[in-house]
Amino acid sequence: PAPTLSKLVGRRIAADSFEKYSEALKGRNEIWTKESLKAYILDPNGFVKGTSMPKQNINADEVEKIILLME
């Protein structure tokens, strides 16, 4: 099980039916933007302290491509 990633830009953070969001991520009362997604993917704990998502070995260009798929 994983959160729904399609059409993520414009949705509230941690707002779908996925039950395993960290409390830290659920506490973000914000809407995903391209910029916030990029920040989270590149440095999850830097975006929200206490997130359960591990940091990925990925560069900014790859993140841009990923975000295009999630729009």
Phi and psi in radians as a Rosetta constraint file:
Dihedral C 1 N 2 CA 2 C 2 CIRCULARHARMONIC -2.614 0.35
Dihedral N 2 CA 2 C 2 N 3 CIRCULARHARMONIC 2.816 0.35
Dihedral C 2 N 3 CA 3 C 3 CIRCULARHARMONIC -1.189 0.35
Dihedral N 3 CA 3 C 3 N 4 CIRCULARHARMONIC 2.715 0.35
Dihedral C 3 N 4 CA 4 C 4 CIRCULARHARMONIC -1.274 0.35
Dihedral N 4 CA 4 C 4 N 5 CIRCULARHARMONIC 2.196 0.35
Dihedral C 4 N 5 CA 5 C 5 CIRCULARHARMONIC -1.841 0.35
Dihedral N 5 CA 5 C 5 N 6 CIRCULARHARMONIC -0.248 0.35
Dihedral C 5 N 6 CA 6 C 6 CIRCULARHARMONIC -1.270 0.35
Dihedral N 6 CA 6 C 6 N 7 CIRCULARHARMONIC 2.500 0.35
Dihedral C 6 N 7 CA 7 C 7 CIRCULARHARMONIC 0.921 0.35
Dihedral N 7 CA 7 C 7 N 8 CIRCULARHARMONIC 0.740 0.35
Dihedral C 7 N 8 CA 8 C 8 CIRCULARHARMONIC -1.295 0.35
Dihedral N 8 CA 8 C 8 N 9 CIRCULARHARMONIC -0.668 0.35
Dihedral C 8 N 9 CA 9 C 9 CIRCULARHARMONIC -1.081 0.35
Dihedral N 9 CA 9 C 9 N 10 CIRCULARHARMONIC 2.203 0.35
Dihedral C 9 N 10 CA 10 C 10 CIRCULARHARMONIC 1.730 0.35
Dihedral N 10 CA 10 C 10 N 11 CIRCULARHARMONIC -0.155 0.35
Dihedral C 10 N 11 CA 11 C 11 CIRCULARHARMONIC -1.647 0.35
Dihedral N 11 CA 11 C 11 N 12 CIRCULARHARMONIC 2.724 0.35
Dihedral C 11 N 12 CA 12 C 12 CIRCULARHARMONIC -1.211 0.35
Dihedral N 12 CA 12 C 12 N 13 CIRCULARHARMONIC 2.468 0.35
Dihedral C 12 N 13 CA 13 C 13 CIRCULARHARMONIC -1.076 0.35
Dihedral N 13 CA 13 C 13 N 14 CIRCULARHARMONIC 2.326 0.35
Dihedral C 13 N 14 CA 14 C 14 CIRCULARHARMONIC 1.024 0.35
Dihedral N 14 CA 14 C 14 N 15 CIRCULARHARMONIC 0.681 0.35
Dihedral C 14 N 15 CA 15 C 15 CIRCULARHARMONIC -1.867 0.35
Dihedral N 15 CA 15 C 15 N 16 CIRCULARHARMONIC -0.047 0.35
Dihedral C 15 N 16 CA 16 C 16 CIRCULARHARMONIC -1.536 0.35
Dihedral N 16 CA 16 C 16 N 17 CIRCULARHARMONIC -2.956 0.35
Dihedral C 16 N 17 CA 17 C 17 CIRCULARHARMONIC -1.418 0.35
Dihedral N 17 CA 17 C 17 N 18 CIRCULARHARMONIC -0.012 0.35
Dihedral C 17 N 18 CA 18 C 18 CIRCULARHARMONIC -1.027 0.35
Dihedral N 18 CA 18 C 18 N 19 CIRCULARHARMONIC 2.258 0.35
Dihedral C 18 N 19 CA 19 C 19 CIRCULARHARMONIC -1.673 0.35
Dihedral N 19 CA 19 C 19 N 20 CIRCULARHARMONIC -0.067 0.35
Dihedral C 19 N 20 CA 20 C 20 CIRCULARHARMONIC -1.948 0.35
Dihedral N 20 CA 20 C 20 N 21 CIRCULARHARMONIC 0.453 0.35
Dihedral C 20 N 21 CA 21 C 21 CIRCULARHARMONIC -1.122 0.35
Dihedral N 21 CA 21 C 21 N 22 CIRCULARHARMONIC 2.517 0.35
Dihedral C 21 N 22 CA 22 C 22 CIRCULARHARMONIC -1.181 0.35
Dihedral N 22 CA 22 C 22 N 23 CIRCULARHARMONIC 2.703 0.35
Dihedral C 22 N 23 CA 23 C 23 CIRCULARHARMONIC -1.053 0.35
Dihedral N 23 CA 23 C 23 N 24 CIRCULARHARMONIC -0.620 0.35
Dihedral C 23 N 24 CA 24 C 24 CIRCULARHARMONIC -1.071 0.35
Dihedral N 24 CA 24 C 24 N 25 CIRCULARHARMONIC -0.775 0.35
Dihedral C 24 N 25 CA 25 C 25 CIRCULARHARMONIC -1.240 0.35
Dihedral N 25 CA 25 C 25 N 26 CIRCULARHARMONIC -0.688 0.35
Dihedral C 25 N 26 CA 26 C 26 CIRCULARHARMONIC -1.101 0.35
Dihedral N 26 CA 26 C 26 N 27 CIRCULARHARMONIC -0.439 0.35
Dihedral C 26 N 27 CA 27 C 27 CIRCULARHARMONIC -1.368 0.35
Dihedral N 27 CA 27 C 27 N 28 CIRCULARHARMONIC -0.133 0.35
Dihedral C 27 N 28 CA 28 C 28 CIRCULARHARMONIC -1.454 0.35
Dihedral N 28 CA 28 C 28 N 29 CIRCULARHARMONIC 1.882 0.35
Dihedral C 28 N 29 CA 29 C 29 CIRCULARHARMONIC -1.636 0.35
Dihedral N 29 CA 29 C 29 N 30 CIRCULARHARMONIC 1.205 0.35
Dihedral C 29 N 30 CA 30 C 30 CIRCULARHARMONIC -2.408 0.35
Dihedral N 30 CA 30 C 30 N 31 CIRCULARHARMONIC 2.966 0.35
Dihedral C 30 N 31 CA 31 C 31 CIRCULARHARMONIC -1.799 0.35
Dihedral N 31 CA 31 C 31 N 32 CIRCULARHARMONIC 2.400 0.35
Dihedral C 31 N 32 CA 32 C 32 CIRCULARHARMONIC -1.147 0.35
Dihedral N 32 CA 32 C 32 N 33 CIRCULARHARMONIC 2.274 0.35
Dihedral C 32 N 33 CA 33 C 33 CIRCULARHARMONIC -2.057 0.35
Dihedral N 33 CA 33 C 33 N 34 CIRCULARHARMONIC 2.964 0.35
Dihedral C 33 N 34 CA 34 C 34 CIRCULARHARMONIC -1.023 0.35
Dihedral N 34 CA 34 C 34 N 35 CIRCULARHARMONIC -0.713 0.35
Dihedral C 34 N 35 CA 35 C 35 CIRCULARHARMONIC -1.174 0.35
Dihedral N 35 CA 35 C 35 N 36 CIRCULARHARMONIC -0.753 0.35
Dihedral C 35 N 36 CA 36 C 36 CIRCULARHARMONIC -1.209 0.35
Dihedral N 36 CA 36 C 36 N 37 CIRCULARHARMONIC -0.646 0.35
Dihedral C 36 N 37 CA 37 C 37 CIRCULARHARMONIC -1.084 0.35
Dihedral N 37 CA 37 C 37 N 38 CIRCULARHARMONIC -0.770 0.35
Dihedral C 37 N 38 CA 38 C 38 CIRCULARHARMONIC -1.066 0.35
Dihedral N 38 CA 38 C 38 N 39 CIRCULARHARMONIC -0.790 0.35
Dihedral C 38 N 39 CA 39 C 39 CIRCULARHARMONIC -1.080 0.35
Dihedral N 39 CA 39 C 39 N 40 CIRCULARHARMONIC -0.744 0.35
Dihedral C 39 N 40 CA 40 C 40 CIRCULARHARMONIC -1.180 0.35
Dihedral N 40 CA 40 C 40 N 41 CIRCULARHARMONIC -0.762 0.35
Dihedral C 40 N 41 CA 41 C 41 CIRCULARHARMONIC -1.173 0.35
Dihedral N 41 CA 41 C 41 N 42 CIRCULARHARMONIC -0.722 0.35
Dihedral C 41 N 42 CA 42 C 42 CIRCULARHARMONIC -1.262 0.35
Dihedral N 42 CA 42 C 42 N 43 CIRCULARHARMONIC -0.603 0.35
Dihedral C 42 N 43 CA 43 C 43 CIRCULARHARMONIC -2.646 0.35
Dihedral N 43 CA 43 C 43 N 44 CIRCULARHARMONIC 1.375 0.35
Dihedral C 43 N 44 CA 44 C 44 CIRCULARHARMONIC -0.926 0.35
Dihedral N 44 CA 44 C 44 N 45 CIRCULARHARMONIC -0.843 0.35
Dihedral C 44 N 45 CA 45 C 45 CIRCULARHARMONIC -1.270 0.35
Dihedral N 45 CA 45 C 45 N 46 CIRCULARHARMONIC -0.424 0.35
Dihedral C 45 N 46 CA 46 C 46 CIRCULARHARMONIC -1.261 0.35
Dihedral N 46 CA 46 C 46 N 47 CIRCULARHARMONIC -0.528 0.35
Dihedral C 46 N 47 CA 47 C 47 CIRCULARHARMONIC -1.348 0.35
Dihedral N 47 CA 47 C 47 N 48 CIRCULARHARMONIC -0.758 0.35
Dihedral C 47 N 48 CA 48 C 48 CIRCULARHARMONIC -2.539 0.35
Dihedral N 48 CA 48 C 48 N 49 CIRCULARHARMONIC 1.904 0.35
Dihedral C 48 N 49 CA 49 C 49 CIRCULARHARMONIC -1.054 0.35
Dihedral N 49 CA 49 C 49 N 50 CIRCULARHARMONIC 2.284 0.35
Dihedral C 49 N 50 CA 50 C 50 CIRCULARHARMONIC 1.656 0.35
Dihedral N 50 CA 50 C 50 N 51 CIRCULARHARMONIC 0.073 0.35
Dihedral C 50 N 51 CA 51 C 51 CIRCULARHARMONIC -1.165 0.35
Dihedral N 51 CA 51 C 51 N 52 CIRCULARHARMONIC 2.674 0.35
Dihedral C 51 N 52 CA 52 C 52 CIRCULARHARMONIC -1.597 0.35
Dihedral N 52 CA 52 C 52 N 53 CIRCULARHARMONIC -0.110 0.35
Dihedral C 52 N 53 CA 53 C 53 CIRCULARHARMONIC -1.314 0.35
Dihedral N 53 CA 53 C 53 N 54 CIRCULARHARMONIC 2.214 0.35
Dihedral C 53 N 54 CA 54 C 54 CIRCULARHARMONIC -1.332 0.35
Dihedral N 54 CA 54 C 54 N 55 CIRCULARHARMONIC 2.711 0.35
Dihedral C 54 N 55 CA 55 C 55 CIRCULARHARMONIC -1.202 0.35
Dihedral N 55 CA 55 C 55 N 56 CIRCULARHARMONIC 2.396 0.35
Dihedral C 55 N 56 CA 56 C 56 CIRCULARHARMONIC -1.752 0.35
Dihedral N 56 CA 56 C 56 N 57 CIRCULARHARMONIC 2.670 0.35
Dihedral C 56 N 57 CA 57 C 57 CIRCULARHARMONIC -1.560 0.35
Dihedral N 57 CA 57 C 57 N 58 CIRCULARHARMONIC 1.482 0.35
Dihedral C 57 N 58 CA 58 C 58 CIRCULARHARMONIC -2.540 0.35
Dihedral N 58 CA 58 C 58 N 59 CIRCULARHARMONIC 2.603 0.35
Dihedral C 58 N 59 CA 59 C 59 CIRCULARHARMONIC -1.830 0.35
Dihedral N 59 CA 59 C 59 N 60 CIRCULARHARMONIC 2.945 0.35
Dihedral C 59 N 60 CA 60 C 60 CIRCULARHARMONIC -1.058 0.35
Dihedral N 60 CA 60 C 60 N 61 CIRCULARHARMONIC -0.638 0.35
Dihedral C 60 N 61 CA 61 C 61 CIRCULARHARMONIC -1.118 0.35
Dihedral N 61 CA 61 C 61 N 62 CIRCULARHARMONIC -0.713 0.35
Dihedral C 61 N 62 CA 62 C 62 CIRCULARHARMONIC -1.149 0.35
Dihedral N 62 CA 62 C 62 N 63 CIRCULARHARMONIC -0.667 0.35
Dihedral C 62 N 63 CA 63 C 63 CIRCULARHARMONIC -1.102 0.35
Dihedral N 63 CA 63 C 63 N 64 CIRCULARHARMONIC -0.714 0.35
Dihedral C 63 N 64 CA 64 C 64 CIRCULARHARMONIC -1.004 0.35
Dihedral N 64 CA 64 C 64 N 65 CIRCULARHARMONIC -0.762 0.35
Dihedral C 64 N 65 CA 65 C 65 CIRCULARHARMONIC -1.133 0.35
Dihedral N 65 CA 65 C 65 N 66 CIRCULARHARMONIC -0.716 0.35
Dihedral C 65 N 66 CA 66 C 66 CIRCULARHARMONIC -1.086 0.35
Dihedral N 66 CA 66 C 66 N 67 CIRCULARHARMONIC -0.780 0.35
Dihedral C 66 N 67 CA 67 C 67 CIRCULARHARMONIC -1.104 0.35
Dihedral N 67 CA 67 C 67 N 68 CIRCULARHARMONIC -0.662 0.35
Dihedral C 67 N 68 CA 68 C 68 CIRCULARHARMONIC -1.035 0.35
Dihedral N 68 CA 68 C 68 N 69 CIRCULARHARMONIC -0.647 0.35
Dihedral C 68 N 69 CA 69 C 69 CIRCULARHARMONIC -1.233 0.35
Dihedral N 69 CA 69 C 69 N 70 CIRCULARHARMONIC -0.456 0.35
Dihedral C 69 N 70 CA 70 C 70 CIRCULARHARMONIC -1.592 0.35
Dihedral N 70 CA 70 C 70 N 71 CIRCULARHARMONIC -0.044 0.35
